[in-house]
Amino acid sequence: MKQSLQIKLSQHLTLTPQLQQSIRLLQLSTLELSQEIDQLLQENPLLEIPDPSEPGSDEPDQAAENEASQPDDEGFDNEPWGDDHRSHDSDEEDNDFNQPAALGSSLVEHLFSQLSLMNLSDRDQQFVALLIENLNDEGYLETSLDDISQNLPSELEVDPIELSTALKHLQHMDPPGVGARNLSECLCLQIASLPSETANLDLAMTLAANHLNLLAAHDWAKLRKVLHCDDSALKDAQHIIMGLNPKPGSVFLQNDTRYIIPDVIIRQVRGQWRAALNQAAIPRVRINRLYADLISHNREANHAQFTNQLQEARWFIKNIQQRFETILKVSQAIVDHQKNFFEHGEIGMCPLVLREIAQEVNLHESTVSRVTTQKYMLTPRGIFELKYFFGSHVPTDAGGACSSTAIRALIKQFINSETPKKPLSDGRIAEMLAQQGVVVARRTIAKYREALGIPPVSLRKTI
């Protein structure tokens, strides 16, 4: 075989480290971006966050700009990027002191504090404490008394009556319903703690003890028959049960509160809806002036590491700036398409897909997908993820299209205005939509209704 040389021309896309970083930063949420910046600040001494109290910290870094070949890359504290990124500690905390969780007390701590005040023998207190430690977060005792007894050392010679008595003590503690072994017992314990003069209290006790399945199925006819009561009494009993807490320990759970800092803010300016970057979401990060000056005046080879770090810092700042510019551009395009939403709410939502926005802002669909994921928009109607404004097309009789979001809003509106004694079926809702020119199958109505968390017609019917 004879060897030969050939010249071949081809094109291929190479993902440079700068481009890879740009793509990664684009898909990060505001919180993840903040964590990324914190990590890079530890790794790269050329980056710093200006001290707000520093004189002239709000002014552009002129020294760094004079040194840089690309002045806009030296700092991210110029207009329009604005103020520091701060974590906002709310001064309006929950002041409801009736909620034990607000006091920082757990369910176990709350129960042990009561146990210490009870006039019980040391042995009885130990048994109650043992049961407290076996409660789940919702306040239920999931382990049977027999299993607990079998796990105790035989030398303790535990009488089953002792554990049963300890359980009674536990079930008389606050919150009512704690120590129950099932939902029925939990509700009965709470009903027993209500004032005896409460109307139809005995009926509610019987209903909670024996007929929760019929109540869940809204089988009012059968309930009236087995309870031998009229609609008025049954309604009283239902209201008593609906006012109880099926998870008595849940008020002690520490909420994992996650605050959303919107990336853009939507305002109406001279009759036009405009998107603007939220200055609180934009980090202020810049080149360290001291290090930048040292590097600019000393180009020796042993400073090559710092020169590379300076270039990396410039890339990082530029990529952050590009990230927010892209978010703003995509957000404004979404706002332009969804003007009716800002004017009329969900019912005014128009069909929209990623491809339409990608073509308008001259970006790839995958880029728009990254931009709209975990990025949030503050509007006069609330805070929404950018992905919320995209929805599939549903045909209309006029040959146009209606957004699935608008259809869900109409379904919710129909159901909210229905007669409780005669709720709307999925088929009837489909007919009502058809009267407005929107062609939707009954099974599609059922799918949208379930997505909204609305029960079927049989469970919406009331007495």
C-alpha positions as MATLAB code, in Angstrom:
seq = 'MKQSLQIKLSQHLTLTPQLQQSIRLLQLSTLELSQEIDQLLQENPLLEIPDPSEPGSDEPDQAAENEASQPDDEGFDNEPWGDDHRSHDSDEEDNDFNQPAALGSSLVEHLFSQLSLMNLSDRDQQFVALLIENLNDEGYLETSLDDISQNLPSELEVDPIELSTALKHLQHMDPPGVGARNLSECLCLQIASLPSETANLDLAMTLAANHLNLLAAHDWAKLRKVLHCDDSALKDAQHIIMGLNPKPGSVFLQNDTRYIIPDVIIRQVRGQWRAALNQAAIPRVRINRLYADLISHNREANHAQFTNQLQEARWFIKNIQQRFETILKVSQAIVDHQKNFFEHGEIGMCPLVLREIAQEVNLHESTVSRVTTQKYMLTPRGIFELKYFFGSHVPTDAGGACSSTAIRALIKQFINSETPKKPLSDGRIAEMLAQQGVVVARRTIAKYREALGIPPVSLRKTI';
ca = [
       0.000    0.000    0.000;
       1.355    3.357   -1.023;
       1.341    6.121    1.572;
       0.204    9.625    0.617;
      -0.582   12.977    2.198;
      -3.953   14.682    1.862;
      -5.128   18.162    2.857;
      -8.720   18.355    4.101;
     -10.610   21.459    5.229;
     -13.373   21.150    7.849;
     -15.075   23.242   10.466;
     -15.795   22.258   14.045;
     -16.828   24.102   17.192;
     -14.385   24.083   20.067;
     -15.688   24.837   23.541;
     -13.021   27.044   25.033;
     -12.768   27.244   28.845;
     -14.276   30.733   28.658;
     -17.260   29.491   26.636;
     -17.739   26.514   28.966;
     -17.797   28.868   31.940;
     -20.266   31.169   30.201;
     -22.664   28.274   29.558;
     -22.346   26.988   33.133;
     -22.959   30.406   34.699;
     -26.009   30.898   32.505;
     -27.771   27.844   33.899;
     -27.049   28.639   37.558;
     -29.759   30.067   39.782;
     -29.097   33.270   41.742;
     -28.243   31.262   44.867;
     -25.940   28.921   42.955;
     -24.236   31.897   41.317;
     -23.613   33.433   44.736;
     -22.040   30.159   45.902;
     -19.924   30.022   42.750;
     -18.648   33.543   43.388;
     -17.833   32.731   47.007;
     -15.777   29.746   45.904;
     -13.913   31.709   43.229;
     -13.164   34.514   45.676;
     -11.330   31.956   47.815;
      -9.410   30.535   44.863;
      -8.514   33.714   42.982;
      -6.967   36.599   44.958;
      -7.411   38.892   41.938;
     -11.170   39.009   42.590;
     -12.821   40.922   45.414;
     -16.161   42.312   46.522;
     -15.981   46.060   47.206;
     -16.627   47.209   50.738;
     -19.840   49.304   50.663;
     -18.334   51.661   53.250;
     -15.213   52.221   51.160;
     -15.100   55.792   49.767;
     -15.687   55.745   46.047;
     -16.585   52.061   46.065;
     -19.569   52.841   43.869;
     -17.378   54.516   41.254;
     -15.828   52.640   38.346;
     -12.368   51.231   39.021;
     -10.368   53.733   36.956;
      -6.945   52.368   37.912;
      -7.879   48.902   36.804;
      -9.527   50.252   33.666;
      -6.346   52.113   32.671;
      -4.321   48.941   33.105;
      -6.673   46.622   31.308;
      -6.720   46.052   27.623;
     -10.452   45.402   28.005;
     -11.658   47.978   30.514;
     -15.250   46.709   30.786;
     -13.973   43.401   32.141;
     -12.277   44.940   35.188;
     -15.312   45.449   37.335;
     -18.915   44.584   37.616;
     -19.871   47.584   39.693;
     -20.546   49.991   36.813;
     -23.967   51.026   35.557;
     -26.357   49.458   34.892;
     -25.324   46.759   37.304;
     -25.956   48.767   40.459;
     -25.784   47.796   44.095;
     -24.286   44.956   46.067;
     -25.924   41.575   46.184;
     -27.203   41.272   49.721;
     -29.107   38.617   51.610;
     -32.204   40.306   52.976;
     -33.014   39.362   56.568;
     -36.704   40.002   56.975;
     -37.695   42.175   59.907;
     -41.236   40.910   59.570;
     -40.825   37.460   61.085;
     -43.823   35.407   62.080;
     -44.974   36.875   65.385;
     -47.593   34.247   66.071;
     -46.368   33.067   69.451;
     -49.061   30.407   69.498;
     -46.953   28.489   67.030;
     -44.345   26.495   69.011;
     -42.082   26.296   65.972;
     -41.694   30.076   66.125;
     -40.131   29.677   69.546;
     -37.538   27.236   68.233;
     -38.995   24.317   70.226;
     -39.255   20.829   68.782;
     -42.144   18.483   69.493;
     -39.957   16.276   71.703;
     -38.703   19.264   73.709;
     -42.259   20.552   74.094;
     -43.456   17.181   75.406;
     -40.510   16.693   77.761;
     -41.121   20.124   79.267;
     -44.669   19.007   80.102;
     -43.492   15.633   81.387;
     -41.187   17.309   83.903;
     -44.219   19.019   85.445;
     -46.359   15.878   85.735;
     -46.791   14.190   89.109;
     -45.598   10.737   88.041;
     -43.216    8.209   89.522;
     -39.737    7.928   88.049;
     -40.644    4.619   86.415;
     -43.804    6.030   84.811;
     -41.914    9.093   83.590;
     -39.338    6.833   81.955;
     -42.069    4.939   80.094;
     -43.702    8.156   78.878;
     -40.268    9.454   77.808;
     -39.720    6.212   75.894;
     -42.969    6.704   73.994;
     -42.121   10.339   73.253;
     -38.854    9.252   71.669;
     -40.765    6.831   69.429;
     -43.045    9.517   67.952;
     -42.599   10.532   64.333;
     -42.398   14.156   63.210;
     -46.175   14.351   62.813;
     -46.792   13.263   66.417;
     -47.914    9.695   65.690;
     -46.770    6.571   67.531;
     -46.043    4.234   64.638;
     -44.402    1.481   66.696;
     -46.843   -0.765   68.525;
     -46.704   -1.064   72.301;
     -45.938   -4.793   71.946;
     -42.879   -4.081   69.787;
     -41.665   -1.433   72.235;
     -42.131   -3.834   75.119;
     -40.218   -6.609   73.350;
     -37.263   -4.300   72.723;
     -36.932   -3.483   76.423;
     -34.556   -5.518   78.662;
     -36.318   -8.467   80.252;
     -34.976   -7.551   83.695;
     -37.238   -4.483   83.703;
     -40.244   -6.817   83.905;
     -42.497   -4.418   82.041;
     -46.214   -4.978   82.483;
     -48.183   -4.157   79.274;
     -50.564   -2.141   81.439;
     -47.678    0.184   82.339;
     -47.068    1.087   78.698;
     -50.792    1.524   78.082;
     -50.997    3.873   81.064;
     -47.946    5.790   79.809;
     -49.655    6.164   76.433;
     -52.748    7.604   78.124;
     -50.551   10.164   79.886;
     -48.894   11.055   76.577;
     -52.222   11.404   74.785;
     -53.391   13.937   77.364;
     -50.470   16.236   76.573;
     -50.399   19.203   74.256;
     -50.887   19.344   71.286;
     -54.182   17.447   71.252;
     -53.921   14.276   69.181;
     -50.273   13.589   69.960;
     -49.453    9.938   70.579;
     -52.232    8.653   68.307;
     -51.595    5.434   66.415;
     -53.754    6.266   63.412;
     -55.730    9.131   61.921;
     -59.022    8.078   63.471;
     -57.562    7.985   66.982;
     -55.823   11.333   66.394;
     -59.080   13.039   65.440;
     -60.992   11.417   68.307;
     -58.414   12.659   70.819;
     -58.824   16.181   69.497;
     -62.618   15.985   69.542;
     -62.478   14.808   73.163;
     -60.542   17.982   74.058;
     -63.226   20.296   72.620;
     -65.841   21.979   74.867;
     -68.646   19.574   75.734;
     -71.301   22.082   74.712;
     -70.126   22.019   71.088;
     -73.076   21.182   68.851;
     -73.167   17.596   67.538;
     -69.867   16.716   69.206;
     -70.946   13.085   69.795;
     -71.884   12.759   66.138;
     -68.453   14.060   65.106;
     -66.816   11.532   67.460;
     -68.769    8.658   65.897;
     -67.970    9.919   62.417;
     -64.231   10.173   63.164;
     -64.100    6.805   64.902;
     -65.985    4.697   62.374;
     -66.815    6.415   59.096;
     -63.826    8.420   57.849;
     -63.847    6.453   54.586;
     -67.403    7.581   53.828;
     -66.521   11.151   54.762;
     -63.519   11.096   52.413;
     -65.748    9.800   49.612;
     -68.384   12.490   50.310;
     -71.007    9.756   50.456;
     -73.543   11.959   52.234;
     -76.544    9.738   51.570;
     -74.939    6.714   53.224;
     -73.629    8.814   56.117;
     -77.112   10.137   56.841;
     -78.395    6.577   56.846;
     -75.779    5.001   59.123;
     -75.629    7.965   61.513;
     -79.402    8.515   61.585;
     -79.046   12.282   61.256;
     -80.201   15.097   59.028;
     -78.113   17.334   56.763;
     -77.752   20.070   59.374;
     -76.288   17.773   62.050;
     -74.044   16.044   59.527;
     -72.749   19.403   58.335;
     -71.925   20.410   61.940;
     -70.015   17.174   62.479;
     -68.148   17.621   59.199;
     -67.118   21.172   60.149;
     -65.802   19.953   63.509;
     -63.616   17.322   61.830;
     -62.443   19.675   59.093;
     -61.253   22.080   61.785;
     -58.950   19.484   63.374;
     -55.253   18.974   62.670;
     -54.498   15.521   61.197;
     -50.779   16.077   61.863;
     -50.529   17.590   65.366;
     -46.736   17.525   65.393;
     -46.381   19.449   62.142;
     -46.586   22.868   63.857;
     -43.253   22.067   65.535;
     -41.415   21.276   62.309;
     -38.805   23.885   61.461;
     -39.682   25.227   58.041;
     -36.889   25.137   55.470;
     -37.656   28.586   54.117;
     -36.129   29.355   50.749;
     -36.207   32.951   49.659;
     -36.466   33.746   45.975;
     -34.603   36.796   44.737;
     -36.093   37.706   41.350;
     -33.612   38.295   38.542;
     -35.764   40.838   36.721;
     -38.517   43.257   37.695;
     -41.435   44.096   35.403;
     -42.921   47.596   35.520;
     -45.272   49.567   33.331;
     -43.555   52.643   31.931;
     -45.649   55.071   29.895;
     -48.130   52.345   29.059;
     -45.441   49.845   28.046;
     -44.346   46.808   30.075;
     -40.591   46.884   30.594;
     -38.151   44.414   32.125;
     -35.283   45.686   34.266;
     -32.578   43.769   36.106;
     -33.061   43.462   39.843;
     -30.015   45.198   41.292;
     -30.265   43.116   44.494;
     -29.687   39.938   42.455;
     -26.537   41.207   40.729;
     -23.257   40.564   42.553;
     -20.687   43.340   42.832;
     -17.351   41.802   42.053;
     -14.232   43.470   40.684;
     -10.502   43.106   40.099;
      -8.333   43.731   43.150;
      -6.689   47.074   42.341;
      -3.521   46.421   44.319;
      -2.760   43.103   42.655;
      -3.706   44.450   39.226;
      -1.236   47.368   39.631;
       1.546   45.033   40.785;
       1.049   42.743   37.800;
       0.890   45.648   35.341;
       4.253   46.998   36.563;
       5.982   43.644   36.857;
       5.767   41.324   33.860;
       8.415   38.844   34.997;
       7.997   35.144   34.290;
       7.603   34.255   37.957;
       4.388   36.269   37.985;
       2.827   34.195   35.207;
       0.446   32.535   37.675;
      -0.972   35.888   38.762;
      -1.241   36.989   35.134;
      -3.320   33.887   34.379;
      -5.481   34.528   37.427;
      -6.009   38.093   36.286;
      -7.167   36.858   32.883;
      -9.469   34.299   34.526;
     -10.929   37.052   36.712;
     -11.619   39.162   33.617;
     -13.339   36.232   31.914;
     -15.436   35.545   34.981;
     -16.622   39.131   35.322;
     -17.391   39.366   31.624;
     -19.337   36.100   31.706;
     -21.391   37.290   34.671;
     -22.201   40.492   32.809;
     -23.127   38.517   29.706;
     -25.315   36.209   31.836;
     -27.452   39.076   33.120;
     -27.612   40.755   29.727;
     -28.952   37.517   28.231;
     -31.498   37.111   31.037;
     -32.708   40.667   30.477;
     -32.958   40.219   26.708;
     -34.945   36.989   27.006;
     -37.169   38.452   29.748;
     -38.082   41.484   27.650;
     -38.951   39.213   24.724;
     -41.229   37.170   26.996;
     -42.878   40.342   28.302;
     -43.510   41.555   24.753;
     -45.272   38.272   23.934;
     -47.288   38.079   27.138;
     -48.618   41.641   27.472;
     -52.155   40.313   27.963;
     -51.028   38.348   31.009;
     -49.831   41.516   32.752;
     -53.069   43.258   31.818;
     -55.621   40.501   32.513;
     -53.891   37.687   34.411;
     -53.635   33.992   33.558;
     -56.669   34.106   31.274;
     -54.734   36.452   28.984;
     -51.726   34.131   28.634;
     -50.760   33.491   24.995;
     -49.284   30.254   23.629;
     -45.496   30.472   23.588;
     -42.654   28.027   22.949;
     -38.894   28.318   23.405;
     -38.297   28.362   19.658;
     -40.221   31.622   19.213;
     -38.138   33.454   21.808;
     -34.905   31.873   20.536;
     -35.563   33.155   17.023;
     -36.484   36.613   18.262;
     -33.358   37.139   20.389;
     -31.076   35.200   18.023;
     -30.136   32.490   20.532;
     -30.249   28.705   20.454;
     -33.260   27.008   22.044;
     -30.987   25.274   24.570;
     -29.653   28.664   25.639;
     -33.166   30.024   26.149;
     -33.985   26.892   28.141;
     -31.020   27.551   30.449;
     -31.976   31.198   30.823;
     -35.564   30.417   31.790;
     -34.737   27.674   34.320;
     -34.546   28.814   37.973;
     -34.656   32.465   36.932;
     -37.500   34.509   38.351;
     -39.487   37.548   37.323;
     -41.157   39.937   39.777;
     -44.400   41.248   38.308;
     -47.381   43.174   39.686;
     -49.129   39.782   39.749;
     -46.454   37.981   41.758;
     -43.142   36.199   41.269;
     -42.944   33.658   38.446;
     -40.236   31.466   37.004;
     -39.514   32.481   33.431;
     -40.573   29.002   32.269;
     -44.067   29.731   33.579;
     -44.765   31.960   30.580;
     -44.359   29.110   28.091;
     -47.346   26.922   27.269;
     -48.612   24.582   24.598;
     -51.108   25.537   21.896;
     -54.743   24.411   22.022;
     -56.792   25.055   18.852;
     -59.887   27.258   18.793;
     -62.917   27.227   16.505;
     -61.709   30.431   14.870;
     -58.554   28.703   13.693;
     -56.329   30.363   16.288;
     -54.712   28.949   19.406;
     -55.217   29.285   23.150;
     -52.585   28.764   25.845;
     -52.904   25.771   28.157;
     -52.255   28.168   31.054;
     -55.256   30.266   30.054;
     -57.403   27.133   29.834;
     -56.356   26.054   33.324;
     -57.273   29.530   34.567;
     -60.704   29.229   32.978;
     -61.230   25.802   34.528;
     -60.315   27.198   37.940;
     -62.666   30.123   37.381;
     -65.566   27.839   36.380;
     -65.063   25.578   39.396;
     -64.721   28.477   41.844;
     -68.110   29.788   40.732;
     -69.905   26.427   40.631;
     -72.791   25.479   42.920;
     -71.356   23.256   45.719;
     -74.437   21.033   45.750;
     -74.215   20.544   41.978;
     -70.542   20.843   40.896;
     -69.466   20.847   37.268;
     -68.357   17.610   35.636;
     -65.348   17.493   33.312;
     -67.691   17.017   30.378;
     -69.727   20.074   31.325;
     -66.550   22.166   31.632;
     -65.513   21.011   28.151;
     -68.914   22.166   26.839;
     -68.521   25.565   28.528;
     -65.084   26.004   26.949;
     -66.489   24.998   23.568;
     -69.075   27.755   23.924;
     -66.134   30.171   24.155;
     -64.566   28.690   21.028;
     -61.908   26.561   22.770;
     -61.884   22.909   21.665;
     -60.708   20.724   24.570;
     -61.377   17.026   25.124;
     -62.887   15.846   28.415;
     -59.772   13.819   29.274;
     -57.669   16.973   28.775;
     -59.930   18.818   31.203;
     -59.383   16.009   33.724;
     -55.611   16.260   33.257;
     -55.587   20.041   33.762;
     -57.927   19.760   36.772;
     -55.673   17.190   38.430;
     -52.633   19.391   37.750;
     -54.438   22.212   39.590;
     -55.021   19.926   42.567;
     -58.816   20.098   42.159;
     -60.669   16.884   43.149;
     -63.205   15.260   40.828;
     -66.873   16.213   40.830;
     -67.859   13.444   43.290;
     -65.484   14.813   45.940;
     -66.455   18.463   45.391;
     -70.103   17.840   46.124;
     -71.177   19.117   49.531;
     -74.268   18.667   51.672;
];
